[in-house]
Amino acid sequence: MDPVVVGISGASGSILAKRTVEMLIDRDIPVIMTCTAAARMVWQEEMDETFNAALARWGEFPYFKYYPIGDLKAPIASGTMPTSGMIITPCSVGTLAAIANGLSSNLLQRSADVCIKEKRKLVLVPRETPLSSIHLENMLRVSNLGVAILPPVPAFYLKPRSIDDVVEYIVAKTIDSLGLSGFMNDDLRYQRSTE
Ligand SMILES: Cc1cc2nc3c(=O)[nH]c(=O)nc-3n(C[C@H](O)[C@H](O)[C@H](O)COP(=O)(O)O)c2cc1C
């Protein structure tokens, strides 16, 4: 299977990125990752494990590859490298704006631009609140190009008991949006009462 590209940008929600990588690796799906400088700052604020320690752990999986954000010669900067699409989680509104305007000024933005031009799946998980008209216009702009916008919104009807419950649902839904089946199991779906 072609790799899934995972981009991490500097919005709150580093745990979403962590679980996304782990869910893919657990299914033996190849992952190529890049991460912005701001994402590393947020990770440091939010996570117990350092980002470099997580990278080292993921690197034990033979089909995990990480490229630094400035490495514009990385294979994912070119449309000639086949991929199964890209997830940006969490997605800052800064990165959203850059993608909506085709800036391609770092590896993450360029890789997203490649997905759009090659008509591959691109899923953004933007985390910001409240949303300004600028954010909403940028979302509409990329949505009109076929990009999936999946804000990390809890499924309250599943009665989540922990942040982990919320995260499991959002990450499964995100990967599902890429067109990979089998991540949304029955525990993550609303079961209509039969009583
Ligand atoms: C602790 C922390 C939390 C942040 N949370 C958010 C957020 O939830 N959403 C957002 O869009 N930006 C957030 N930011 C601001 C972005 O990190 C900032 O705009 C940055 O320039 C984004 O760069 P990037 O898109 O290259 O990652 C946060 C910054 C810090 C330090």
The ligand as an SDF file (V2000), in Angstrom:
LIG
                    3D

 31 33  0  0  0  0  0  0  0  0999 V2000
    0.5280   26.2470   22.9430 C   0  0  0  0  0  0  0  0  0  0  0  0
    0.0220   26.7820   21.6290 C   0  0  0  0  0  0  0  0  0  0  0  0
   -1.2430   26.4490   21.2230 C   0  0  0  0  0  0  0  0  0  0  0  0
   -1.7370   26.9080   19.9810 C   0  0  0  0  0  0  0  0  0  0  0  0
   -2.9830   26.5220   19.5950 N   0  0  0  0  0  0  0  0  0  0  0  0
   -3.4240   26.8580   18.3620 C   0  0  0  0  0  0  0  0  0  0  0  0
   -4.6690   26.3520   17.8880 C   0  0  0  0  0  0  0  0  0  0  0  0
   -5.3740   25.6200   18.5730 O   0  0  0  0  0  0  0  0  0  0  0  0
   -5.0300   26.6570   16.6180 N   0  0  0  0  0  0  0  0  0  0  0  0
   -4.2600   27.4260   15.7970 C   0  0  0  0  0  0  0  0  0  0  0  0
   -4.6330   27.6260   14.6470 O   0  0  0  0  0  0  0  0  0  0  0  0
   -3.0800   27.9480   16.2320 N   0  0  0  0  0  0  0  0  0  0  0  0
   -2.6390   27.6880   17.4870 C   0  0  0  0  0  0  0  0  0  0  0  0
   -1.4370   28.1690   17.9360 N   0  0  0  0  0  0  0  0  0  0  0  0
   -0.7220   29.1460   17.1070 C   0  0  0  0  0  0  0  0  0  0  0  0
    0.0990   28.5090   15.9920 C   0  0  0  0  0  0  0  0  0  0  0  0
    1.0330   27.6090   16.5500 O   0  0  0  0  0  0  0  0  0  0  0  0
    0.8260   29.5920   15.1930 C   0  0  0  0  0  0  0  0  0  0  0  0
   -0.1030   30.3660   14.4650 O   0  0  0  0  0  0  0  0  0  0  0  0
    1.8690   29.0570   14.2720 C   0  0  0  0  0  0  0  0  0  0  0  0
    2.4650   30.1100   13.5380 O   0  0  0  0  0  0  0  0  0  0  0  0
    1.3240   28.0320   13.3050 C   0  0  0  0  0  0  0  0  0  0  0  0
    2.3870   27.6050   12.4940 O   0  0  0  0  0  0  0  0  0  0  0  0
    2.2700   26.3080   11.5720 P   0  0  0  0  0  0  0  0  0  0  0  0
    0.9700   26.3990   10.8440 O   0  0  0  0  0  0  0  0  0  0  0  0
    3.4640   26.4130   10.6640 O   0  0  0  0  0  0  0  0  0  0  0  0
    2.3610   25.1310   12.4640 O   0  0  0  0  0  0  0  0  0  0  0  0
   -0.9290   27.7300   19.1690 C   0  0  0  0  0  0  0  0  0  0  0  0
    0.3620   28.0490   19.5900 C   0  0  0  0  0  0  0  0  0  0  0  0
    0.8330   27.5870   20.7990 C   0  0  0  0  0  0  0  0  0  0  0  0
    2.2390   27.9270   21.2240 C   0  0  0  0  0  0  0  0  0  0  0  0
  1  2  1  0
  2  3  1  0
  2 30  2  0
  3  4  2  0
  4  5  1  0
  4 28  1  0
  5  6  2  0
  6  7  1  0
  6 13  1  0
  7  8  2  0
  7  9  1  0
  9 10  1  0
 10 11  2  0
 10 12  1  0
 12 13  2  0
 13 14  1  0
 14 15  1  0
 14 28  1  0
 15 16  1  0
 16 17  1  0
 16 18  1  0
 18 19  1  0
 18 20  1  0
 20 21  1  0
 20 22  1  0
 22 23  1  0
 23 24  1  0
 24 25  2  0
 24 26  1  0
 24 27  1  0
 28 29  2  0
 29 30  1  0
 30 31  1  0
M  END
$$$$
